[in-house]
Every structure is written in structure tokens, then in C-alpha cells.
């Protein structure tokens, strides 16, 4: 093999690594959920989600999300959603639960598509695929955040939400969870912009403003924390002690739905119960 042939072979092999051969066409009607990442799409046979009634301490948020997802599943007008706020308060669990509840009302009406962080730049390709499917979809981006200095991804997301030529199709709504309402990190230095001190702040808040529903999840009170534990304990037939539950949260320095679930997992393990 000549040097030029060897070079061409290496170039071809490199191109194959960057652009792998496409797999079989995905059936977007066959599964309740999908994951979209840099390798393409893979189906999920079952959505793991708690019963909505177990998500206590977020009653108003639960009602809002479930109603919106029910509208989407029925093909009615529905909003894109931003679920923001405290960690461990059930943002992701609520989205999954709402989809499962909507699917129970009519299998196949709506599917969840979770987008991996490494695939945000391929959302336009995903939307092209979903546009032709006779089904409703909730495209879900979990724990979204952008690095300092990254302006292209937030602007692309704004365009997908509203107004761009590649905006999401009518049978698709976007749901994002984030620890910050503005999604993009903000700094005090933004207020010192010598040209216009509001421009940088407004540009970042504009992304959050594109969502029809912006739903806040706040720190868990002690009463809510105990109510969450009580709901899980009753559901799984577990006995528990309030003082121990409070001590559990103190040792972790937080009260949240996640911490409550970890306490329930501990109780179930001691009792030899599978949950």
C-alpha cells in the first residue's frame, strides 16, 4: 500500500469514528420513553417514577405540571416548562410521574424523550425526527446549566423554544430542570457593565422568560419533610420514628424529598423490604 493510500485509509477510518454508521430507524410509537444522546436514540421500556400522590410538600407544583402534561397528551395547547429551585425536591420525579399518569389515561398518547447533556447541539435533528410522528412528546433536559462564556447554547435553546426557524414542532414541548431560575450563572460583575448595566442580565433572563410555565421548588420545611416520610412509610408499610427522621436530616445538613427517600430506603433495608 502506497503512502497516499495509507493516508486515505486513515482519513476514512477517522471519519467513520466521528460519523458512525446509522442504526435501524427508531420506532417512535413503540415505547413510553427514549434517551437521545450523541450516539442517537435508544428506547426505554419502562419509566421509573413514584406515584404522584407520594410527592408531598409540592402540591401546587404537582397540580400545575400534571395538568400541563395532560393537556399535551390530549393534543391540546400546552406550555414549555422550567422547573427550578432547591435540589432534591422532586423536579425530575414529578415530570416522570406526570408522564406515567398521562400514559395510564391512554397508552401511546405521549412519550418522554430525555436529552443527554452531550446532545444539546443536536436538538434540531431530534425535532426533525419527531415532527413527522403522530404522537405527542415531552423533551426533557435534566439539571441544565451552561458554562461561563457559553452564549451559543443558551441562544440556541431560546430559538428552539420560540421564534427560530428550527423551533420545536407543534407536537413537542420542552421541560427543563435547573437549580437556577435564570439557568445561566449570574455574577455581581454583570451589574458593572459600562455600556448598559441591564443588558447582560436581561439577556440571561430572556431564556427563562421563553418558558410558558416557570415553576419554583423551594427549601423543604420540617413539616413537609416529615409529611413526605409519612407518605412513603404508609405506602410501603414501614414503621418510623420522628426523632430519628429529624436526626437523619441533621446529619446530612439538608431537608428535602431526596433525603426523605434515603431515610425510607434505610428503613426498608432494615426491615428486609424491597422498594
Steps between C-alpha positions, in 0.01 A plus 500: 500500500636839398538789741208683338276194527595456865420867567159469333425188704583681824280795400209268418536321833504832687185616320326175592581560867353851488197394297415137582276303269135572581311223675150381415226763488346557842133424562378811681161339573615184675642612836400723792835681509823552312849635568663724241880530524795557268467143370136550398186365665433196715163384634408466867259215574367639828502839673600474866292756689325528837124520531414874478315485833831414671656827387397703803601853591472610136123485458463815288794410278369146456154620393647748249738251336246217482236726346744628237622152408139377480425780253804406293402132496151593378642711218377825654696821542773448762799693632872443500605467865793613711516324838757681710613521860627295789676171440325179592147644506356273232532701178609206284285247685194718447556518123536125474194443719290738292592316180419160655164633622419636152598170339271314742211705362584395147800289404702642215361854518822656627864396545790640697830571322792575732781692334852434627724804567735399217214510247364853544657609173305231313152600618412626152558148366277355773223748424516411130445135589213569740323745271373220275376271780131481587565520872561763768844531659646667808868567436668507838837657588602425857714723722577746223776753544745676273865578554616860537564648159269256319261723310421279198316221686268731699416694185432177309267386776314831487458453126370143543248616758363789300547683177787321323476332162592172676258547791357186654202356308140525615486147641802565725538695822823555692545449874819611672610455861760733645625612837482863383203685359723683251667167406818688406724599790484866600766712667508835674743622235215498249359806677822689418465484123627846391275507190165391639489336843174320418593345166696203632240420765205538262666278240533219752153538646355498148558125484285433807233733363452275196337230715124530535522351848780584743441289811705556815595227748610638834675372810314232688349595836521258790128430476522428128803276552314294760188488282706359213640229725156419635361458149776263393488306829124447474532393137766237574370393841806623692514616860707808576600734778473876461807576710710261293369653177602847618840376611546342156446839333729680747786263425461578129461874552182515293128431491361400162298235324825328403621486861158369606521224237849406619360463853219280368756288314687451827182398681405259223845344502482438875155345461608280212253667265559566131382840376 
